[in-house]
Amino acid sequence: MNTSESTTLKALVVNQREGRTVAELANLTDADLPPEPVLVAVEYSSLNYKDGLAVTGKGKIVRRFPLVPGIDLAGTVLESASPDHRPGDRVVLTGWGVGESYWGGYAQRARVKPEWLTPLPEGLDSRRAMAIGTAGFTAMLAVIALEEAGIGPEADKPVLVTGASGGVGSVAVALLSKLGYRVAALTGRPENGAFLREMGAEQVIGRAEMDQSSRPLEAQRWSGAIDAVGGRILARALAETDYGGAVAACGLAGGADLPTTVMPFILRGVKLLGVDSVQCPREPRRAAWARLARDLPAAALERVTQVVPLAEVPRLAEAILAGQVRGRVVVDPNA
């Protein structure tokens, strides 16, 4: 190994003590990192809902202890035993169980498998890539799923985005608006109405309007939907989607159950599209990142992004689970 094993690095480490998950800042060395082929200097990471579950221990996210969480990272390759990556390459990593089963991005350096890394597309630096992060990457996959299902901006009804104040939702609103779609943003935080309109929403809907039991079929309000909430919200979105429409499901912030019927599928031809960003294969992954570099307005992304040091992650992990984080949080492990 070219880097001295005594080189220290700052990291956030989660461990278990007396049955409780504890997250603490620690000084490690490169020798503490797992023995993976590629060493990356982490310039930025990000905070996602799953990170909140991992850091607080409120979800069964972390598979082994001790572990450095952080499901996202972006930076520069320092060392590589893989022909796919060379020192100096700019890369981004989201998913693959990193920050859950494998050490993740909440450290100044990370050792990772080469197949987990995606080259940063032209037009993106590591800070902007982490402003996008898993949340924005998931939003892009959901938009592509709607496009491939034939839901275009020429539709005469809006696309509904649920959980619109969160990371996935806010990026989805900005993407759809930039691409010419009419967008209806659903949020449980009415104080974010002006913010969502700035992001491109044509209308803002309070969560209470849809967070209730629905009939098998309701009035057809949406050409399609991107849902990050699940539960009754997803069920109602399906019941209200237009004939031949589609709903891309990519989250469960409101619950994993789905109290619906087959009626939207067999009487209106509605399609329910599953969106997974964790195990997404290499080529669709590269294509989605290229689309993000091209289609996501930089100014809109900047408006929803805050940058915080590593020490702030435990506090913000609690806040994101309580629905108190708007937009995207970029984590600077070097601050």
C-alpha positions in Angstrom: 0.0 0.0 0.0 1.4 3.4 -1.1 -0.3 5.4 1.7 1.3 5.1 5.1 -0.7 2.9 7.5 -0.1 5.5 10.2 -1.9 8.2 8.2 -4.8 9.4 10.4 -8.3 10.2 9.1 -11.4 11.6 10.8 -14.5 9.5 10.7 -17.9 9.1 12.2 -18.2 5.5 13.6 -21.4 3.8 14.8 -21.1 1.1 17.5 -23.4 -0.7 19.9 -23.2 -0.3 23.6 -25.6 -2.0 26.0 -28.0 -2.6 23.1 -27.9 1.0 21.9 -26.4 2.5 18.7 -23.9 5.2 19.5 -22.3 7.5 16.8 -19.0 9.2 17.7 -16.3 11.0 15.9 -13.0 9.0 15.9 -9.5 9.3 14.6 -8.6 6.2 12.5 -5.8 5.2 10.3 -5.8 3.8 6.8 -4.9 0.4 8.4 -8.4 0.5 10.0 -10.1 0.6 6.6 -11.5 -2.6 5.1 -9.2 -4.3 2.6 -10.9 -3.3 -0.7 -9.0 -2.6 -3.9 -9.7 1.2 -4.4 -8.8 4.0 -1.9 -10.8 7.2 -2.4 -10.2 10.6 -0.8 -13.7 11.5 0.2 -14.4 15.1 -0.5 -18.1 15.1 0.3 -20.8 12.7 1.4 -24.5 13.4 2.0 -27.3 12.8 4.5 -30.3 10.7 3.4 -33.2 9.2 5.3 -31.5 5.8 5.4 -28.4 7.5 6.9 -30.7 8.9 9.6 -31.9 5.4 10.5 -28.3 4.1 10.5 -26.8 6.8 12.7 -29.6 6.9 15.2 -30.1 3.1 15.3 -33.8 3.6 14.8 -33.9 1.3 11.8 -32.1 -2.0 11.2 -29.8 -0.5 8.6 -26.3 -1.3 9.9 -25.5 -5.0 9.5 -22.2 -5.1 11.5 -20.4 -3.0 14.1 -18.3 -1.0 14.3 -19.1 0.7 11.0 -18.6 4.0 9.2 -22.0 5.0 7.9 -22.8 7.2 4.9 -24.4 5.6 1.9 -23.0 8.2 -0.5 -19.5 9.6 -1.3 -17.7 11.5 -4.0 -14.0 12.3 -4.4 -10.8 11.3 -6.0 -9.1 7.9 -6.4 -5.8 7.8 -4.5 -4.8 4.2 -5.1 -6.3 1.4 -7.2 -5.5 -2.2 -7.7 -8.3 -2.3 -10.4 -7.7 -1.5 -14.1 -11.1 0.3 -14.1 -9.9 3.2 -12.0 -6.6 5.1 -11.8 -5.3 7.6 -9.3 -6.7 11.0 -10.0 -10.0 9.7 -11.3 -13.1 11.6 -10.1 -15.8 9.2 -8.9 -19.1 9.0 -7.2 -20.6 6.1 -5.2 -24.2 5.6 -4.1 -25.9 2.3 -2.9 -24.4 -1.2 -3.0 -24.9 -1.6 0.7 -22.2 0.9 1.5 -22.9 2.6 4.9 -25.0 -0.5 5.8 -23.0 -3.7 5.3 -19.8 -2.0 4.2 -17.9 1.1 5.5 -19.2 4.3 3.9 -18.7 7.9 3.2 -18.6 9.5 6.7 -14.8 9.5 6.7 -12.0 11.4 5.0 -11.0 8.3 3.1 -12.8 5.1 2.0 -11.7 1.7 0.6 -14.3 0.4 -1.8 -14.9 -2.2 -4.5 -14.2 -0.9 -8.1 -17.6 -1.9 -9.4 -19.3 0.4 -6.9 -17.7 3.5 -8.5 -19.2 5.6 -11.2 -17.0 8.2 -13.0 -18.2 11.7 -12.4 -19.8 13.0 -15.6 -18.6 16.2 -17.2 -20.4 19.2 -15.5 -20.5 17.7 -12.0 -18.0 18.2 -9.2 -18.0 16.2 -6.0 -19.9 18.8 -4.0 -22.7 19.0 -6.6 -22.7 15.2 -6.9 -23.4 14.9 -3.2 -26.0 17.6 -3.3 -27.7 15.1 -5.7 -26.6 12.0 -3.8 -28.8 8.9 -3.5 -31.9 11.1 -3.2 -31.4 12.9 -6.5 -30.1 9.7 -8.2 -33.3 7.9 -7.1 -35.4 10.9 -8.4 -33.7 10.7 -11.8 -34.4 6.9 -12.0 -38.0 7.6 -11.2 -38.3 10.2 -13.9 -36.7 7.9 -16.4 -39.2 5.1 -15.4 -42.1 7.4 -16.1 -40.6 8.4 -19.5 -40.1 4.8 -20.4 -43.7 4.1 -19.4 -44.8 6.7 -22.0 -45.6 9.5 -19.5 -44.4 12.7 -21.2 -44.6 16.4 -20.6 -47.4 16.8 -23.2 -49.9 15.0 -20.9 -52.9 17.1 -20.0 -52.7 16.3 -16.3 -49.9 17.0 -13.8 -47.4 14.5 -12.4 -47.8 14.1 -8.6 -44.7 14.1 -6.5 -45.2 12.9 -2.9 -42.9 13.7 0.0 -42.0 16.8 -2.1 -40.1 18.6 0.7 -37.6 15.8 1.1 -34.5 15.0 -0.9 -36.0 12.7 -3.5 -39.2 14.8 -3.8 -37.6 18.2 -4.2 -35.1 17.0 -6.8 -38.0 15.2 -8.7 -40.0 18.4 -8.7 -37.0 20.4 -10.1 -36.3 17.7 -12.8 -39.9 17.3 -13.9 -40.4 21.1 -14.1 -37.1 21.5 -16.1 -38.3 18.8 -18.5 -41.6 20.6 -19.2 -44.0 18.6 -17.0 -46.7 20.2 -14.9 -46.0 19.2 -11.3 -48.2 18.9 -8.3 -46.2 18.7 -5.1 -47.6 16.9 -2.0 -46.1 17.8 1.4 -46.9 17.5 5.0 -45.2 20.8 5.7 -47.4 23.6 4.3 -44.8 26.2 5.3 -42.7 24.9 2.3 -45.3 25.9 -0.3 -43.3 28.9 -1.6 -40.1 26.8 -1.7 -41.8 24.1 -3.8 -43.2 26.6 -6.2 -39.7 28.0 -6.6 -38.6 24.5 -7.4 -41.2 24.4 -10.2 -44.4 23.0 -8.7 -47.5 24.3 -10.4 -49.6 23.4 -7.3 -48.9 22.4 -3.7 -51.1 19.9 -1.9 -51.3 19.3 1.8 -50.6 15.7 2.9 -53.9 15.5 4.8 -55.8 15.7 1.6 -54.4 12.3 0.4 -53.4 10.6 3.7 -56.7 8.9 4.1 -58.4 5.7 2.9 -59.5 5.9 -0.7 -62.1 4.1 -2.8 -60.7 1.6 -5.3 -61.0 4.3 -7.9 -61.1 8.0 -7.5 -61.3 10.9 -9.9 -58.5 10.8 -12.4 -56.2 13.7 -11.4 -52.6 12.7 -12.4 -51.0 11.6 -15.6 -48.4 9.8 -13.3 -46.7 10.1 -10.0 -43.4 9.7 -8.2 -44.0 8.4 -4.7 -41.4 8.4 -1.9 -44.0 7.9 0.9 -45.8 4.6 0.4 -48.8 3.5 2.5 -52.1 5.2 2.1 -50.5 8.0 0.0 -49.3 5.6 -2.6 -52.7 3.8 -2.6 -54.5 7.0 -3.2 -52.1 8.1 -5.9 -52.8 4.9 -7.7 -56.6 5.4 -7.3 -56.3 8.9 -8.8 -53.9 8.2 -11.7 -55.2 8.7 -15.2 -56.1 5.8 -17.6 -52.8 4.4 -18.9 -50.8 6.3 -16.4 -47.9 5.2 -14.2 -46.7 5.6 -10.6 -43.0 5.2 -9.8 -42.6 4.0 -6.2 -39.2 4.7 -4.6 -39.7 5.1 -0.9 -41.6 4.2 2.3 -41.3 7.3 4.6 -45.0 6.9 5.3 -45.0 3.1 5.7 -44.3 -0.1 3.9 -47.9 -1.3 3.6 -50.0 -0.8 0.5 -53.8 -0.8 1.2 -55.0 -0.8 -2.4 -56.9 -3.0 -4.8 -56.3 -4.4 -8.3 -58.9 -1.9 -9.7 -56.4 0.8 -10.9 -54.4 -1.9 -12.7 -57.2 -3.9 -14.4 -59.8 -1.1 -15.1 -57.5 1.8 -15.9 -54.3 0.1 -17.0 -52.3 2.0 -14.4 -48.7 0.8 -14.1 -46.9 0.6 -10.7 -43.1 0.9 -11.4 -40.6 -0.1 -8.8 -37.5 2.0 -8.6 -34.4 0.7 -6.9 -31.2 2.8 -6.6 -29.1 0.5 -4.5 -28.4 -2.4 -6.9 -28.9 -0.4 -10.1 -26.6 -1.9 -12.8 -23.6 0.1 -14.1 -24.9 1.3 -17.5 -28.3 2.6 -16.3 -26.4 4.2 -13.4 -24.0 6.0 -15.7 -26.9 7.1 -17.9 -28.8 8.5 -14.9 -25.8 10.5 -13.7 -25.3 11.9 -17.2 -29.0 13.0 -17.2 -28.6 14.6 -13.8 -25.6 16.6 -15.1 -27.7 17.8 -18.0 -31.2 18.1 -16.8 -31.1 19.2 -13.1 -31.0 23.0 -12.8 -27.9 24.0 -10.8 -29.6 27.0 -9.3 -32.5 24.9 -8.1 -30.2 22.3 -6.5 -28.2 25.0 -4.8 -31.3 26.5 -3.2 -32.1 23.2 -1.5 -28.6 22.4 -0.3 -26.8 23.0 2.9 -23.2 21.9 3.7 -22.4 20.7 7.2 -19.3 19.3 8.9 -19.1 15.7 10.0 -19.8 16.6 13.7 -23.3 17.8 12.7 -24.4 14.5 11.3 -25.8 12.9 14.5 -28.0 16.0 15.2 -29.3 16.1 11.6 -29.9 12.4 11.6 -32.5 12.9 14.3 -33.9 15.9 12.4 -34.3 14.1 9.0 -36.2 11.2 10.7 -38.5 13.8 12.3 -39.2 15.4 8.9 -37.4 18.6 9.8 -34.8 18.6 7.0 -35.8 20.4 3.8 -33.9 19.5 0.6 -30.4 18.2 0.6 -27.6 18.0 3.2 -24.1 17.7 2.0 -21.5 16.4 4.6 -17.9 17.7 4.5 -15.7 15.1 6.3 -12.7 17.4 6.0 -14.3 20.4 7.8 
